[in-house]
Amino acid sequence: MRYFTIVLLFVLIPLFAFMELPKIIEYKCLHSIDYVKEKYEVTIHGIDCLFYPARNPKRLWVLFNGATVNRYTMWSWFWREDEAWEDTAFLFLKDDQIRWYFGTQDKPLTQTYCDIIRQVMQQCNLSNNQVFTIGHSMGGYAAIYFGLQLQVKGIFALRPQIDWQNAVQFFSVKKLRDVWVDLDQLIKQSVHLPLFFLQFGEFGPDKDAGLQFVDALLKKNTLFFVQKMDNLLHTGYRPDKKFIEQMLYFMEQITTNC
């Protein structure tokens, strides 16, 4: 018998107060990105990325940037002034070609990005069940795509593109017809599914894609969380750092996915 579980956030958020979550410490980044890149930007398999190492890694958070050039999303959110990350390692990835991390038919990059993440996992001595992928828009698509490919523990996706019909309404996607993969179809083909957090609003392509993705998840035995917003635009809203941390720590404590 197929079944599904959706936990509504107005029920979920109060639960955070009763769960034993890691202590969340707020740090204000006093350094420029130039300083951070000089110390922590690395090149792996020919791709530049930002890596904050942990002294005793228990988890790896992989953050995919959206469709902006030469930027690492949320790099300042997870910076520590003492540069002493204890048990969470952070890998920040970007795609300056704005090709949804696919590369081209002549030079595909999906396997390269998978290899980068696997190499960092190995460096941290972590399994796929200790990895979470995070991203918004183009980065949200990548978080889902690579999260499924690597069978990670959890995926945190904000306003991701999902299927070609809705995604092609974004101009930058039009060049990707020869490499595009519909994520709802990928869900249907997947045996193992991570935990999901999905956020989308009232912007047409986001809403239609989000509902299509939810429909695909409902047809599987899986646990996922959905936050439906009233925002009419694709940009301009996302959860704060504290919410992201609480949600990922909560997902980490779930021992199985239906």
N, C-alpha and C positions, 0 to 999 in steps of 0.2 A: 504493500500500500504506500503510495506516494504521500508525502506530507511536507509541509514547509513551515518555517517560523520566521516571522518578521517582528522585531522588537522596535516599537515606536520610541522615538527619542524622549518624549515627555515622560515615559515610564523609565527609560534607561538612565537618563541623567541623574535622577535622585539615587539610583543604585550606586553611583560612583562614591557617594558619601559613606556607604556602608561597606565598601570593598577595601581590602588591604592593598592599596596601590602604592607603587614606589613614590617617594617624596619628590615633588616637582619643585625645582629651584629656578627662579627667574634670574637670568643674566642679561645685562644690557651690553651690546657689542660696542666697545669703544674704539675698535680698530676699523680701518677701511678694508674693502674687499681686496685691495692690492696687497696689504699685509697678510691677509688670510691666504690668498692664492700663492704668495711667495713661500709660505711655510707648509701649506697643505694641499696645493694642487699637484697632482701626479698625472703621468701619462701611462695608460695601460692599454696594450694592444693598439697603440696609435691614437687613442682617444684621450683627450684631456678631461679630467674629472677632479672633484674635490673630495677629500677623505679625512674625516675626523676619527682618529683611532681611539679605541677604548682600552683602558688598562686591564680590565677583566671582562671581556665582552660576553654578554649573555644574549644579545640581540643585535641585528643589523637593520637599520632603516635606510631604504634606498629611495631617494627623492629625485623625481624626474621633472625637469623644467618644462614650462609651456613654450609657446611659440614666440619667444623673444631671444634675440641673438646674444651670445656671450654673457649669460646670466645663470647663476645657480639659485634655484628657488629655495627660499627659507633658510639660506645659509646663516643669516644673522640670528634667526630664531633659536637655533640649536648651538650657537657659539657659546663657549665658556671663557670668561676672562682669565681663569687660571689655566686654561688649555689642558685640563685634566678630566677627560671624559671617562667615567668610571666603568659602566657596564653596557652602555649603548654606543655602538659605532655608527657613523653616518657616512653614507656614500651619496654624493650629489652628481647627477648626470645631466648633460645638456645636449641638444642637437642643433648646432648652429646652421645646419642646412635646412632646418624647418621641414623635415621629411618624416615626422612622426617616428623617428628612430629606425626607419626601415633602410635608409641608404637608397641605392638605386638597383635596377636589375643587373647592371654591370658590376656594381660594387655593393652588394647587400651588407647590412650592418647588424641585423638582428642577432645573428650568432655571436658577433663581436661583443655586443652589449651583454649577452648572456654569459660569455666567457669572462668579461670584466667582473660581473657580479659574483660569479663562481670563484674567481681568483681571490676576491676580497673575503668571501665566505671562508675559503680555505685559510687565508691569512689570519682570520679571526677564530678559526677552529669552530665554525658554526654550521649547523645543518639548515636545510631549507625550512624546517619548522621553526626556526628562530629568525626568520627574515620577513620583513614587511615592506611593501612597495607603496609609494605615496606620490600623488601628482594631481595637477589640475589642467583641464582642457587637453592640449596635446600631451601633457605630462600625465594626465589622468588616463588617457588611452594607453600610454606606455606602461603605467602602473598595472593596469589590468592585463595587457598583453604579456608582459614579461613575468608578472606574477603567476599567470597561468602556465607559461612555459617552464618556469622554475619550480612550480608547485610550492609556493611560499605559504606561510602561516596566514597572513592577512593582507588585504588590499584596501587602501584608502583613496578613493577616486572622487574628485570634485569636477562636476560638469564635463565629463569625458565625452569625446566623440565615440560612437559605438558602431554604427552601420553606415555604409556608403551613401545611402539615400539622404540621410540627415547630415552626414559629415560634409558632403560635397557642397553644401550651402556656405561653408567656409572657403573663401577663395584659395587659401594656401593648400587645401586638400586636393584640388582639381588635378594637380600634377601627379597624384599618387595612384591613379586607377590601376596601373599594372602591378602594384605591390600590395594594395590594400587588403586587409583581412577584417571581416565583420566580427565583432567581438561576441555578439549574441549567438552567432553560429559556432564560434570557438567554445562558448559555454556548453552548447548542446553536445559537442564532440568530446568534452573533457570528462574523464572518469573522476579525478580528484579535483575538488573545488576548494579554494581557500575561503576564509571568512571575508565578507565584503562590507565596506561602508561606502555608500553611494549618496552623493548630494547633487541635486539639480533644481533649477527654478522654472519660471514660466516662459523663458526665451524659447521660441518655437523648436529649433533643432535640438536644444538641450532637453526639453520636456519630452519630445517624441522619442528621442534616443534613450532617455532614462527609463521611460515606461516600457520601451521595447526590451531593454536589458532586464528590467524587473520581471517582465513576462517570461523571459528565458530562464531566469533564476527560479521562478515559481514552478517550472516544469522539472526541476531537479530537487533532490533531497539535500537541502543546504540551508545554512543559517546566514542571514544578511540583515543589514541595517540600512534604512533609507531615510534621508532627511529631505523633504520636499519644501522648497522655499518659494516665496511670492515674488522674487526679483524678476523683472522683465528683461534684464540685460544678461549677456553672457559673462560679463566681467563685473568687478566691483564688490564681490562678497565672497567670504570663505570663513571657515571656523578659525578661532584663534589658536595659538600654540597650546594653551592648556587643554582645550577640548581635544585636539589631535592626540596629545600625550595620554589623556585619560582614556580615550577610545581605544588606542593601540594597546595600552596596558590591560584594559578590560578584555580585549580580544585575545591577548596573550594567555590569560588565565582560563580561557575556554579550552577544555581538554579534547574536545572532538567537534567535528562539524557534521552534524546529523548524518 
